[in-house]
Amino acid sequence: MNAVAMYLYKKKDKSLIFLCFFAVFYIYLVNVIKYTQFPLLLSSAYIPEHYIPDYINLISFNHFGLQIMILNIIMTTPFGFGLPFIKTVNWKKVITGVFLLSLILELTQLTFHFLLPFHDRLVDVNDIIANVLGGIIGFLLFKGFIKFYSNILLKDKLEANPILTYIHQVALNHKN
């Protein structure tokens, strides 16, 4: 992380405020990986055969679990909200980004199934659907926040500090 931060600061001329937002987003992603991939839970009840249908669900809303769906939505909502603070994005980029994140998480779980026969995580298309929905909700919240923030800034003429200035710049980059 330190090397990436120094590279962004020195070579890409990013501000310290940007690096703070970047660090928060980085910590968020590390925690997503931590909670979706680790610990590598092993179940001795599982028969160590690499029979794919036992641990992969490719049919949407088959074996649907509302609690898991809600948790996946909550998990990726910060992605849709936080990504615009480190990169200028639109709907397509947010949806593509959260889809790729989710796909990577699911493919990593699949890889663990082949490497660790007793691994008990389910690879589920419903997770991808919920994660994308969470990213969309996060971006909607970001758009609402930017609109609310812009109205307050204009109405109350807040005195600028580096963080408010950065948020204002992000708002200007995402106007529409």
VENHU-V727926 format. One record per residue. N is the residue number from 1. RES is the residue in three letters. PSI is psi in degrees with one decimal (* if undefined). Layout:
n=N res=RES psi=PSI
n=N res=RES psi=PSI
This chain:
n=1 res=MET psi=-41.9
n=2 res=ASN psi=-40.6
n=3 res=ALA psi=-41.5
n=4 res=VAL psi=-44.3
n=5 res=ALA psi=-43.7
n=6 res=MET psi=-40.0
n=7 res=TYR psi=-47.8
n=8 res=LEU psi=-39.2
n=9 res=TYR psi=-46.7
n=10 res=LYS psi=-49.5
n=11 res=LYS psi=-35.3
n=12 res=LYS psi=1.2
n=13 res=ASP psi=43.9
n=14 res=LYS psi=147.0
n=15 res=SER psi=164.0
n=16 res=LEU psi=-33.2
n=17 res=ILE psi=-44.0
n=18 res=PHE psi=-44.6
n=19 res=LEU psi=-32.8
n=20 res=CYS psi=-46.9
n=21 res=PHE psi=-40.4
n=22 res=PHE psi=-44.3
n=23 res=ALA psi=-41.8
n=24 res=VAL psi=-43.7
n=25 res=PHE psi=-41.0
n=26 res=TYR psi=-46.0
n=27 res=ILE psi=-40.1
n=28 res=TYR psi=-49.9
n=29 res=LEU psi=-40.4
n=30 res=VAL psi=-41.2
n=31 res=ASN psi=-34.2
n=32 res=VAL psi=-46.2
n=33 res=ILE psi=-43.2
n=34 res=LYS psi=-45.7
n=35 res=TYR psi=-19.9
n=36 res=THR psi=-22.0
n=37 res=GLN psi=-24.4
n=38 res=PHE psi=155.1
n=39 res=PRO psi=159.0
n=40 res=LEU psi=90.4
n=41 res=LEU psi=132.2
n=42 res=LEU psi=132.7
n=43 res=SER psi=119.7
n=44 res=SER psi=-13.5
n=45 res=ALA psi=-16.8
n=46 res=TYR psi=131.6
n=47 res=ILE psi=125.5
n=48 res=PRO psi=56.9
n=49 res=GLU psi=140.7
n=50 res=HIS psi=64.7
n=51 res=TYR psi=101.2
n=52 res=ILE psi=-45.5
n=53 res=PRO psi=-20.0
n=54 res=ASP psi=-27.1
n=55 res=TYR psi=17.3
n=56 res=ILE psi=129.8
n=57 res=ASN psi=109.2
n=58 res=LEU psi=3.7
n=59 res=ILE psi=118.0
n=60 res=SER psi=139.2
n=61 res=PHE psi=19.6
n=62 res=ASN psi=133.5
n=63 res=HIS psi=44.4
n=64 res=PHE psi=126.8
n=65 res=GLY psi=113.1
n=66 res=LEU psi=-41.5
n=67 res=GLN psi=-44.6
n=68 res=ILE psi=-39.7
n=69 res=MET psi=-46.4
n=70 res=ILE psi=-42.2
n=71 res=LEU psi=-37.9
n=72 res=ASN psi=-37.2
n=73 res=ILE psi=-46.8
n=74 res=ILE psi=-38.9
n=75 res=MET psi=-35.8
n=76 res=THR psi=-2.0
n=77 res=THR psi=-41.9
n=78 res=PRO psi=-26.7
n=79 res=PHE psi=-49.7
n=80 res=GLY psi=-30.9
n=81 res=PHE psi=-39.6
n=82 res=GLY psi=-30.6
n=83 res=LEU psi=-41.9
n=84 res=PRO psi=-17.3
n=85 res=PHE psi=-14.8
n=86 res=ILE psi=-8.9
n=87 res=LYS psi=137.9
n=88 res=THR psi=119.8
n=89 res=VAL psi=164.6
n=90 res=ASN psi=-175.9
n=91 res=TRP psi=-46.4
n=92 res=LYS psi=-42.9
n=93 res=LYS psi=-38.3
n=94 res=VAL psi=-46.9
n=95 res=ILE psi=-43.4
n=96 res=THR psi=-44.3
n=97 res=GLY psi=-46.7
n=98 res=VAL psi=-32.4
n=99 res=PHE psi=-46.2
n=100 res=LEU psi=-41.5
n=101 res=LEU psi=-49.1
n=102 res=SER psi=-42.7
n=103 res=LEU psi=-42.3
n=104 res=ILE psi=-42.5
n=105 res=LEU psi=-44.7
n=106 res=GLU psi=-40.9
n=107 res=LEU psi=-32.7
n=108 res=THR psi=-42.1
n=109 res=GLN psi=-39.7
n=110 res=LEU psi=-42.6
n=111 res=THR psi=-43.0
n=112 res=PHE psi=-33.0
n=113 res=HIS psi=-36.5
n=114 res=PHE psi=-32.5
n=115 res=LEU psi=-34.5
n=116 res=LEU psi=94.8
n=117 res=PRO psi=-25.4
n=118 res=PHE psi=4.1
n=119 res=HIS psi=133.6
n=120 res=ASP psi=16.7
n=121 res=ARG psi=141.3
n=122 res=LEU psi=131.9
n=123 res=VAL psi=119.0
n=124 res=ASP psi=128.6
n=125 res=VAL psi=-26.6
n=126 res=ASN psi=-31.7
n=127 res=ASP psi=-42.7
n=128 res=ILE psi=-44.3
n=129 res=ILE psi=-47.3
n=130 res=ALA psi=-39.3
n=131 res=ASN psi=-43.0
n=132 res=VAL psi=-42.3
n=133 res=LEU psi=-41.3
n=134 res=GLY psi=-41.4
n=135 res=GLY psi=-39.8
n=136 res=ILE psi=-45.0
n=137 res=ILE psi=-42.2
n=138 res=GLY psi=-41.2
n=139 res=PHE psi=-36.1
n=140 res=LEU psi=-43.6
n=141 res=LEU psi=-39.9
n=142 res=PHE psi=-47.0
n=143 res=LYS psi=-42.2
n=144 res=GLY psi=-41.9
n=145 res=PHE psi=-44.8
n=146 res=ILE psi=-41.1
n=147 res=LYS psi=-46.1
n=148 res=PHE psi=-47.2
n=149 res=TYR psi=-45.9
n=150 res=SER psi=-40.8
n=151 res=ASN psi=-42.7
n=152 res=ILE psi=-43.1
n=153 res=LEU psi=-44.7
n=154 res=LEU psi=-41.9
n=155 res=LYS psi=-49.1
n=156 res=ASP psi=-6.1
n=157 res=LYS psi=59.3
n=158 res=LEU psi=143.2
n=159 res=GLU psi=130.1
n=160 res=ALA psi=136.4
n=161 res=ASN psi=171.8
n=162 res=PRO psi=-38.1
n=163 res=ILE psi=-47.0
n=164 res=LEU psi=-36.0
n=165 res=THR psi=-43.0
n=166 res=TYR psi=-46.1
n=167 res=ILE psi=-40.3
n=168 res=HIS psi=-40.9
n=169 res=GLN psi=-42.1
n=170 res=VAL psi=-42.2
n=171 res=ALA psi=-43.1
n=172 res=LEU psi=-36.0
n=173 res=ASN psi=-23.0
n=174 res=HIS psi=23.2
n=175 res=LYS psi=131.2
n=176 res=ASN psi=*
